[in-house]
Amino acid sequence: MFRLISPLFLLSCLLSVQGLAQAPAPVPVPAKVAQTAVVLAHPVLDRVRHAKTLNCGVAKEEEDYSRSEDHGNRASLDIDFCQAVTVAVLGPGSKLVVKSFPDEPAANAALMAGEIDLLASGSPTVAHTAKGLTYTQPLFFDGQGFLLPKNKNVHTPLDLAGKKICFLTASDAEAGLHSYATAHSISYVWYPFSEAGEMEAAFFTGNCDAITSDVTSLANIRGIEGTRLAEYTVLPQLIRQDPLAAVTFGDPVFASLVNWTLNALIAAEQLGVTQANVKAQLSSPTLDTRPELQQFLGQRYGLGSLLGLEPHWTANVVQAVGNYGEVFDRDLGDKSSLHLDRGENRLWTAGGLQFALPLTDH
């Protein structure tokens, strides 16, 4: 038994077949158009170059001002990185204006308002990127550790089991300590404080066996008692990662230049280029035998032109501030008042986490 087929259904099928038959072939994209690079807007870069000045923000992390995160003051590192970006983007001798903020939220607000062009270091989080903030790879691998009087019986956080640990309430350090204790089935004597000054006083009078916070904060606390600096140590192990990275807003081109500047500092250390030898490296008779170094110094290929920078921009940056290792030692390490161990900020070849992306043109 056959069903009657609707005339309207037959008509729609016919039109569909005709439509398919008459559909125009895809229009080929001319090779010249297909290979054209996408042009991205760069309002921040334009503003910086028009003003011939980089306005760079530094979060000083003033005690008791904010509990948004646990980092300590690292202003010297931040200013050196601001200087490196200024030289990369504007050339040697260009103007840098450093603007200080009490904490990271205030600095982020200024960045998004266009009051600064760059925040030298901040905390990469989902909440921050959701606001449109863009981060480089880590400038510094900060993280939660422990400050304590030197003790030959304490080598790791596990050795502090049963000890009185001081920390600030409602901080990431408090949550990190709980997580670490639970994960390792150990117990501490919890000693919370609502104000940093009170916690520090308790520690230096022997009422805390250790303080836990980010190592940048711990190094600043240790420095309070400058004449007794050698009596205290920051354990090398971290129980929570809290890296710092440079921050930009609203300009992917400028963000890329900032990130490549950081890579240039790290690559310089990997290649053995220092503030003292960079000029000699440029004219070294053995440079021809090291193509990677040639490319880094701008003696071959066109990295500068690809980024819209001077051919020798990497050499200019190293001459201005040194390589990553030199910056670290001067601002955070043994040559600074903080005396931080380099730890995870060593090059990957030395057991650390820092490595440079390849500075190549292909």
C-alpha positions as CSV (number, residue, x, y, z in Angstrom):
1,M,0.0,0.0,0.0
2,F,1.4,3.3,-1.0
3,R,1.1,6.6,0.8
4,L,0.4,9.8,-1.1
5,I,3.4,12.2,-1.1
6,S,2.6,15.8,-0.5
7,P,3.2,18.0,-3.5
8,L,4.8,20.6,-1.2
9,F,7.3,18.0,0.0
10,L,8.2,17.1,-3.6
11,L,8.7,20.8,-4.5
12,S,10.9,21.4,-1.5
13,C,13.1,18.3,-2.5
14,L,13.4,19.6,-6.0
15,L,14.4,23.1,-4.9
16,S,17.0,21.6,-2.6
17,V,18.6,19.5,-5.4
18,Q,18.6,22.4,-7.7
19,G,20.2,24.5,-5.0
20,L,23.0,22.0,-4.5
21,A,23.6,21.7,-8.2
22,Q,23.8,25.4,-8.7
23,A,25.8,26.3,-5.5
24,P,28.8,28.3,-6.5
25,A,32.3,26.7,-6.0
26,P,34.3,28.1,-3.1
27,V,36.2,31.2,-4.1
28,P,40.0,30.5,-3.9
29,V,41.9,32.9,-1.6
30,P,44.8,34.5,-3.4
31,A,48.1,33.3,-2.1
32,K,49.2,36.9,-1.3
33,V,46.1,37.4,0.9
34,A,46.4,34.0,2.5
35,Q,49.9,34.7,3.6
36,T,49.3,38.2,5.0
37,A,49.9,38.4,8.7
38,V,47.1,39.4,11.0
39,V,47.5,43.0,12.0
40,L,46.8,43.4,15.7
41,A,46.0,46.7,17.5
42,H,48.7,48.0,19.8
43,P,47.3,51.0,21.7
44,V,49.7,50.7,24.6
45,L,52.8,50.3,22.5
46,D,51.7,53.4,20.4
47,R,51.1,55.4,23.6
48,V,54.6,54.4,25.0
49,R,56.3,55.3,21.8
50,H,54.4,58.5,21.3
51,A,55.3,59.7,24.9
52,K,58.9,58.2,24.5
53,T,58.3,57.1,28.1
54,L,57.4,53.8,29.8
55,N,55.2,54.2,32.9
56,C,55.8,51.0,34.9
57,G,54.1,50.0,38.1
58,V,55.6,48.3,41.2
59,A,53.5,46.7,43.9
60,K,55.4,47.4,47.2
61,E,53.1,45.0,49.2
62,E,52.9,47.1,52.3
63,E,52.3,45.1,55.5
64,D,48.7,45.0,56.8
65,Y,47.4,46.8,53.8
66,S,45.9,43.8,52.0
67,R,45.4,40.1,52.4
68,S,44.9,39.5,48.7
69,E,48.2,37.6,48.4
70,D,51.3,36.7,50.4
71,H,54.2,38.2,48.3
72,G,56.8,40.4,49.8
73,N,58.4,43.6,48.5
74,R,60.6,42.9,45.5
75,A,60.9,46.4,44.2
76,S,64.5,46.2,43.0
77,L,63.7,43.2,40.8
78,D,60.6,45.0,39.4
79,I,62.5,48.2,38.6
80,D,65.3,46.3,36.8
81,F,62.7,44.5,34.7
82,C,60.9,47.8,34.0
83,Q,64.3,49.2,32.8
84,A,64.9,46.2,30.5
85,V,61.5,46.6,28.8
86,T,62.1,50.3,28.4
87,V,65.4,49.7,26.6
88,A,63.9,46.9,24.5
89,V,61.0,49.0,23.3
90,L,62.4,52.6,23.2
91,G,66.2,52.0,23.0
92,P,69.1,52.9,25.4
93,G,68.8,56.1,27.4
94,S,65.0,56.2,27.2
95,K,62.8,57.5,29.9
96,L,61.3,55.2,32.6
97,V,58.8,56.4,35.1
98,V,58.3,54.1,38.1
99,K,55.0,54.4,40.0
100,S,54.6,52.6,43.3
101,F,51.4,51.1,44.7
102,P,50.6,49.7,48.1
103,D,49.5,46.3,46.8
104,E,48.7,44.3,43.7
105,P,45.0,45.1,43.5
106,A,45.7,48.9,43.4
107,A,48.4,48.4,40.8
108,N,46.0,46.2,38.6
109,A,43.4,48.9,38.8
110,A,45.9,51.5,37.6
111,L,47.0,49.2,34.8
112,M,43.4,48.7,33.5
113,A,42.8,52.5,33.8
114,G,45.8,53.3,31.6
115,E,47.6,55.1,34.4
116,I,50.6,52.7,33.9
117,D,51.7,50.7,30.8
118,L,53.1,47.7,32.6
119,L,53.0,46.1,36.0
120,A,56.4,44.6,36.6
121,S,55.2,41.6,38.6
122,G,51.8,40.2,39.7
123,S,50.0,37.0,40.5
124,P,48.7,35.1,37.4
125,T,45.2,33.8,38.4
126,V,42.0,32.9,36.6
127,A,40.2,35.8,38.2
128,H,42.9,38.2,37.0
129,T,42.9,36.9,33.4
130,A,39.1,37.0,33.3
131,K,39.5,40.8,33.7
132,G,41.6,41.0,30.6
133,L,45.0,41.0,32.3
134,T,47.8,39.3,30.3
135,Y,50.8,37.6,31.9
136,T,54.3,36.7,30.8
137,Q,55.9,33.5,31.7
138,P,57.2,33.6,35.3
139,L,59.6,36.4,36.1
140,F,60.2,34.9,39.6
141,F,59.0,31.5,41.0
142,D,57.8,32.7,44.4
143,G,56.1,30.3,46.7
144,Q,55.2,29.4,50.3
145,G,58.1,28.4,52.6
146,F,59.2,28.7,56.2
147,L,61.5,31.1,58.1
148,L,63.0,29.9,61.3
149,P,66.1,30.2,63.5
150,K,68.9,28.1,62.2
151,N,68.5,24.6,63.6
152,K,70.7,21.6,62.6
153,N,67.8,19.3,63.3
154,V,65.4,21.0,60.8
155,H,66.1,20.4,57.1
156,T,62.6,20.3,55.6
157,P,59.0,21.4,56.5
158,L,58.4,17.8,57.7
159,D,60.9,18.3,60.5
160,L,58.7,21.1,61.9
161,A,56.0,18.6,62.9
162,G,54.6,19.5,66.3
163,K,56.3,22.9,66.3
164,K,54.5,26.3,66.7
165,I,54.0,27.8,63.3
166,C,53.0,31.5,63.0
167,F,50.9,32.8,60.0
168,L,48.5,35.5,59.1
169,T,44.8,34.7,59.2
170,A,42.7,34.8,56.1
171,S,45.8,34.4,53.9
172,D,46.8,31.9,51.3
173,A,49.6,30.8,53.6
174,E,47.0,29.6,56.2
175,A,45.2,27.5,53.5
176,G,48.5,26.3,52.1
177,L,49.7,25.1,55.6
178,H,46.5,23.2,56.2
179,S,46.7,21.5,52.8
180,Y,50.4,20.6,53.3
181,A,49.7,19.2,56.8
182,T,46.8,17.1,55.6
183,A,48.6,15.8,52.5
184,H,51.6,14.6,54.7
185,S,49.5,13.5,57.7
186,I,51.5,15.7,60.1
187,S,50.4,18.2,62.7
188,Y,51.6,21.7,63.7
189,V,50.8,23.9,66.6
190,W,48.8,26.7,64.9
191,Y,49.6,30.2,65.9
192,P,47.5,32.7,63.8
193,F,47.9,36.5,63.8
194,S,45.7,39.2,62.3
195,E,48.6,41.7,62.0
196,A,52.0,41.2,60.5
197,G,53.8,43.4,63.1
198,E,52.5,41.3,66.0
199,M,53.5,38.1,64.2
200,E,57.0,39.3,63.6
201,A,57.5,40.5,67.2
202,A,56.4,37.0,68.4
203,F,58.9,35.4,66.1
204,F,61.9,37.5,67.0
205,T,61.1,37.0,70.7
206,G,61.1,33.3,70.4
207,N,57.3,32.7,70.6
208,C,57.1,31.1,67.2
209,D,59.2,28.2,66.0
210,A,58.7,29.3,62.4
211,I,56.7,31.7,60.2
212,T,55.2,30.5,57.0
213,S,54.4,32.8,54.0
214,D,55.8,33.4,50.5
215,V,59.6,33.5,50.5
216,T,59.7,37.1,49.2
217,S,57.8,38.0,52.4
218,L,59.9,35.8,54.6
219,A,63.1,37.4,53.2
220,N,61.8,40.9,54.0
221,I,60.9,39.7,57.6
222,R,64.3,38.2,58.1
223,G,65.8,41.6,57.1
224,I,64.1,43.4,59.9
225,E,66.7,42.1,62.3
226,G,69.6,43.1,60.1
227,T,72.3,42.5,62.6
228,R,71.0,39.0,63.4
229,L,70.5,38.0,59.8
230,A,72.8,35.1,60.0
231,E,70.8,33.5,62.8
232,Y,67.8,32.8,60.6
233,T,67.2,30.7,57.5
234,V,64.5,30.2,54.9
235,L,64.1,26.5,54.1
236,P,64.7,25.8,50.4
237,Q,61.6,23.7,50.0
238,L,58.3,25.2,48.9
239,I,54.9,23.8,49.9
240,R,52.9,25.9,47.5
241,Q,53.8,27.6,44.2
242,D,52.9,31.3,43.9
243,P,54.8,32.6,40.8
244,L,55.1,36.2,39.8
245,A,54.9,37.4,36.2
246,A,54.8,40.8,34.4
247,V,51.3,42.1,33.6
248,T,49.9,44.0,30.6
249,F,46.4,45.0,29.6
250,G,44.7,45.6,26.3
251,D,47.6,45.2,23.9
252,P,48.7,41.7,22.6
253,V,51.6,43.2,20.7
254,F,53.1,45.0,23.7
255,A,52.4,41.9,25.8
256,S,54.5,39.9,23.4
257,L,57.4,42.4,23.5
258,V,57.4,42.3,27.3
259,N,57.5,38.5,27.3
260,W,60.3,38.4,24.7
261,T,62.3,40.8,26.9
262,L,62.1,38.4,29.8
263,N,63.2,35.6,27.5
264,A,66.1,37.7,26.3
265,L,67.3,38.0,29.9
266,I,67.1,34.3,30.5
267,A,68.7,33.4,27.1
268,A,71.6,35.8,27.8
269,E,72.4,33.8,30.9
270,Q,72.1,30.5,29.0
271,L,74.5,31.8,26.4
272,G,77.0,33.3,28.8
273,V,76.3,36.9,27.8
274,T,76.8,39.3,30.7
275,Q,76.7,43.0,31.3
276,A,80.5,43.0,31.4
277,N,81.2,41.0,28.2
278,V,78.3,41.8,25.8
279,K,80.2,44.5,23.9
280,A,83.1,42.1,23.4
281,Q,80.8,39.3,22.4
282,L,79.4,41.5,19.5
283,S,82.9,41.8,18.0
284,S,84.3,38.5,19.0
285,P,86.3,36.7,16.2
286,T,84.7,33.4,17.3
287,L,81.1,34.7,16.9
288,D,80.8,33.0,13.5
289,T,81.2,29.6,15.1
290,R,78.2,30.2,17.4
291,P,75.1,30.8,15.2
292,E,72.7,30.8,18.2
293,L,74.7,33.6,19.8
294,Q,74.9,35.5,16.5
295,Q,71.2,35.4,16.2
296,F,70.7,36.4,19.8
297,L,73.0,39.5,19.4
298,G,71.3,40.5,16.2
299,Q,74.3,39.8,14.0
300,R,72.3,37.6,11.7
301,Y,68.6,37.0,10.8
302,G,66.0,39.6,11.6
303,L,64.6,39.1,15.1
304,G,64.5,42.8,15.7
305,S,62.6,43.6,12.6
306,L,60.1,40.8,13.2
307,L,59.3,42.4,16.6
308,G,59.6,46.0,15.4
309,L,62.7,46.5,17.6
310,E,66.3,47.6,16.9
311,P,68.6,44.8,15.5
312,H,70.7,44.8,18.7
313,W,67.9,45.1,21.1
314,T,68.9,42.1,23.2
315,A,72.5,43.4,23.5
316,N,71.1,46.8,24.6
317,V,69.0,45.1,27.3
318,V,71.9,43.1,28.7
319,Q,74.2,46.1,28.7
320,A,71.6,48.0,30.7
321,V,70.7,45.5,33.4
322,G,72.7,42.3,32.9
323,N,71.3,38.8,32.3
324,Y,68.7,37.1,34.4
325,G,71.2,35.6,36.8
326,E,72.9,39.0,37.3
327,V,69.6,40.7,38.0
328,F,68.6,38.0,40.5
329,D,71.8,38.1,42.4
330,R,71.7,41.9,42.6
331,D,68.1,42.3,43.5
332,L,67.1,39.2,45.5
333,G,70.2,37.0,46.0
334,D,73.5,37.2,47.9
335,K,74.3,40.7,46.6
336,S,71.0,42.1,47.9
337,S,69.7,42.7,51.4
338,L,67.3,39.8,51.0
339,H,69.9,37.0,50.5
340,L,67.4,34.6,48.9
341,D,68.6,31.3,47.6
342,R,67.9,31.1,43.8
343,G,66.1,27.8,44.2
344,E,63.6,27.1,41.4
345,N,64.8,30.3,39.7
346,R,68.0,28.6,38.6
347,L,68.3,27.8,34.9
348,W,66.8,24.5,33.9
349,T,70.4,23.3,33.2
350,A,71.2,23.8,36.9
351,G,68.1,22.1,38.3
352,G,65.8,25.1,38.2
353,L,62.6,26.0,36.3
354,Q,63.8,29.0,34.3
355,F,64.4,28.6,30.6
356,A,64.1,30.8,27.5
357,L,61.9,30.2,24.6
358,P,63.9,29.9,21.3
359,L,64.7,33.3,19.9
360,T,64.5,32.3,16.3
361,D,62.9,33.6,13.2
362,H,61.4,30.3,12.1
